Amino acid sequence: MRELTSQESRLVTSGEFVITLATITVIFVIMISLVICYKLFMSKKGNATVPGGFKFEWN
């Protein structure tokens, strides 16, 4: 181990941005899933299309 120079220490970055982006993405996916589940359980008839080509219909 050795002490970093000033230039080397300026190049060190943390992964906070990646963690924040991943957290926001997970929350977004959970919110979409909750809306679909709500539509499935609370309506008598309908359909839902999810990105990726998944389509749900209930009567």
C-alpha positions as CSV (number, residue, x, y, z in Angstrom):
1,M,0.0,0.0,0.0
2,R,1.1,3.5,-0.7
3,E,-0.2,7.0,-0.3
4,L,-2.0,8.4,-3.4
5,T,-0.8,11.5,-5.1
6,S,-3.1,14.5,-5.4
7,Q,-3.8,13.7,-9.1
8,E,-4.6,10.0,-8.2
9,S,-6.9,11.0,-5.4
10,R,-8.9,13.3,-7.7
11,L,-9.5,10.3,-10.0
12,V,-11.1,8.2,-7.3
13,T,-14.8,8.2,-7.6
14,S,-17.6,6.6,-5.6
15,G,-20.4,4.4,-6.9
16,E,-23.1,6.5,-5.3
17,F,-24.6,7.5,-8.7
18,V,-25.0,3.8,-9.7
19,I,-26.6,2.9,-6.4
20,T,-29.0,5.8,-6.7
21,L,-29.9,4.9,-10.3
22,A,-30.5,1.3,-9.4
23,T,-32.7,2.3,-6.5
24,I,-34.8,4.6,-8.6
25,T,-35.2,1.8,-11.3
26,V,-36.3,-0.7,-8.7
27,I,-38.9,1.6,-7.2
28,F,-40.2,2.4,-10.7
29,V,-40.5,-1.3,-11.6
30,I,-42.3,-2.0,-8.3
31,M,-44.7,0.9,-8.9
32,I,-45.6,-0.4,-12.4
33,S,-46.2,-3.9,-10.9
34,L,-48.4,-2.5,-8.2
35,V,-50.6,-0.7,-10.7
36,I,-51.0,-3.9,-12.8
37,C,-51.9,-5.9,-9.7
38,Y,-54.4,-3.3,-8.7
39,K,-56.0,-3.4,-12.1
40,L,-56.1,-7.2,-12.0
41,F,-57.7,-7.5,-8.6
42,M,-60.1,-4.5,-8.6
43,S,-61.7,-4.6,-12.0
44,K,-64.2,-7.0,-13.3
45,K,-63.0,-6.8,-17.0
46,G,-60.0,-5.3,-18.7
47,N,-56.6,-5.7,-20.1
48,A,-53.0,-4.5,-19.5
49,T,-50.0,-4.4,-21.8
50,V,-46.6,-4.5,-20.3
51,P,-43.4,-3.4,-22.1
52,G,-41.7,-6.5,-23.5
53,G,-44.8,-7.7,-25.3
54,F,-46.7,-9.2,-22.3
55,K,-50.5,-8.7,-22.5
56,F,-52.9,-9.6,-19.7
57,E,-56.7,-9.8,-20.2
58,W,-59.4,-10.7,-17.7
59,N,-63.1,-11.0,-18.1
